[in-house]
Amino acid sequence: MSPKARLLVRRRSRPAPAAPTTAEILQALPVPLLWQEGAGQPLCANAAYHARWAALPECAQLEQPGATLIRLPTPDGPLRYARLSAHPAPALLQGLHRCWTAEDVHDFLVDALTGLPTRQAWERERLPCPVSPALHVTLLDLNGFKAVNDTHGHAAGDAALRLLGRLLARACAGRPVQAYRLGGDEFLLAGCGDNGVNLGQLEREFQASARRELGLTGLSFAVGQAAAPQDGQSVSELLRVADARMYRAKHSGRAGTRPLGVRGTLIRLVAGQQAVLKVAPPLWTAARGEAWSF
């Protein structure tokens, strides 16, 4: 047998290389991926996913069809928004039940000025709890903000918004509530139950910091709150009620009167003194004894 013939025989006798498994194919892809090999099986992730995210989502968070917006920790520590998009399992990949891409969309959903999630994040993110007796929303608007812009310039207004964003984020840390910047000088707190955020204390801290750090005075909060189920059965209803209450407080001339907490606490500043009433709406002002329905 010639050397060429022996070489051909040797090549034909070698076993064909094994085809890569589905897991090996997914691991080699540069896109962050999650998948399940069967119904009820644990989630798997490829190397690209682990390079971007430090934890796996709960399987229950992936039950919704289409895309799901959640916050996941990163290897550096901070939470970032991830959009998990479900995709049909390719027929060529055997043993694959479901798969998802995990896209980092944080920079599109976080306000560059304050560092808080935006209105788009609020509209797309799954709420921290379903619409239930535990859900409440708080809308917050700055009184005196236009005067700051007109008198001190927009740089001073931006500095005030950054300060408020920082204080809101710190007040919400470790509590079942999230702060959002909806736009301009309007902010939203959304969470479950009694979140423990003391808006009166937060306002005093904001005013003191604005005066000390920025040389700004005359800023205060206009607040409107709504809670399920008494104020509505849907998120849109709660926001509509909270918005009406906030603007009623803002334009009523009672800048020092505002509801604090979902249990009907009213605080009114009268000649520098605080009078706190724990009553259900309609609320009664401490000074005039008049009904003031929110």
C-alpha positions, 0 to 999 in steps of 0.5 A: 500500500502506498503512503498516500493510501495508508494516510487515507485509511488512517484518516477514515478510521478516526472517529468523527468529533462529537457535536457540541451540546446545547449548553456548550453552544450557549456558553460560547455565545457572546450575548448574556443568556439564561435558559432552562433545559426542561420545565421546572428545571433550574436556570442556567446562565452562560459566561457572558451573563455572569460577566455582566450580572452577579445573580440569577433572577427568580423563575417566577420573575420570568413567567410573564410573556415577552420582556420583563424589567427587573433590577439585578446586582452587578459584579461591582455591587450596584443594582442595574436595570435588566430587560429579560426578553423571552425567545422561542427555543431554536429547533436545532438546539435539542433539550432546550425548554426556554431561553432569555437574553439579559440586556442592560438597559439601566442607562436608558431608564435612570435620570442622569441628573438625580440618579433616580429611575425615570418615568419610563422605568416606573411605567415599565418596571413591575411594581414592588407588589400587586395592587392590594391594600399594601400598595401606596404612591406619593407624588412630590413637587417642589414649591419655589423651584421656578423662583430658584431658576429665575433668580439663581439660574438653572445650574442652581435648580439642577443642584437642588434637584440633585440634592433632593434625588440624593436624599430621596435615594437615601431615605428609601434605602433598605425600605420597601419603596422606590423613588422615581423622578417623573420629570421637572421637579416632580418625584414619585415614591411607590411601595408597599405598606407603611414604608417608614419614609418621614416626609416632614423630616426629609423636607427639613433636611432638604431645606437645611442642606439647600441653605447650607450647601447651595445658599438656597431658601424658600423651597418646600414640598407639595405632597399628594398620596393615595393608597389602595384599596380606598383610593383606587383599584389600579395604578392609574387610579392611584396616580390620578388621585395622588396627582389631584391631591398634590396640586390641590395642596400646591395651589390652595395657598396652604403650603404648610399643610400636607398629608404624611403617610398612608394612614391619614396623618396631617401636619400643619405648620402654624406660626412655626409650631407643629400640630399633628392630627391622626384622623381619616379624610376629610381632614380638619385643619388645626387653625380654622376647624374647616373640612379639607378633603384630599 
